[in-house]
């Protein structure tokens, strides 16, 4: 366990530009502390000592702001960046070397038993505030944009973003015109659709004005013909 925790600390230090050294991560990073508590809680959970496991996880929630059910399976090298508000459900599975930012939820969609939380592959980035719900699978090297709500599976090497997350990149190729995912300049499919609707409305208004102008001109011609007659 201790060797695995040292690997976790080194992985965090390598991926966080704010970290000065591994010792700083071990002593001061709440995301790392949450992993330490979870490793202990998960050990008791596998031994079916559920009360002790939940007691440790609840203490971890109080101490770090990160709530991880002791039944969750977490691979090595997880980086909980800031970590505050992260919730990981009982049947969630997370692969190796993933990064999860604050306010992320790996939750369920109902009260049914069995597998009800997401399965996350290796090297996955989940942006701040993203909500992944249900027994969905997120493939290796995928990226989930900040604030996304994901209720369907995500293929490997795919970037999804939006209030109801939609794929924007797959295997490094753009699906729609967008900028690289950098947690700031994220394309919003809803705003893009609104822009298309605004352009359509402008075209319809221009066409209506042209039609009204032609009808007015025809009316004036008729009046002039009557006066001349």
Secondary structure, 3 states (H helix, E strand, C coil): CHHHHHHHHHHHHHHCCCCCCHHHHHHHCHHHHHHHHHHHHHHHHHCCCHHHHHHHHHHHHHHHCCEECCCCEECCCCEEECCCCCEECCCCEECCCCEEECCCEEECCCCCCCCCCCEECCCCEECCCCEEECCCEECCCCEECCCCEECCCECCCEEEECCCCEEEEECCEECCCCCCCCCCCCCCHHHHHHHHHHHHHHHHHHHHHHHHHHHHHHHHHHHHHHHHC
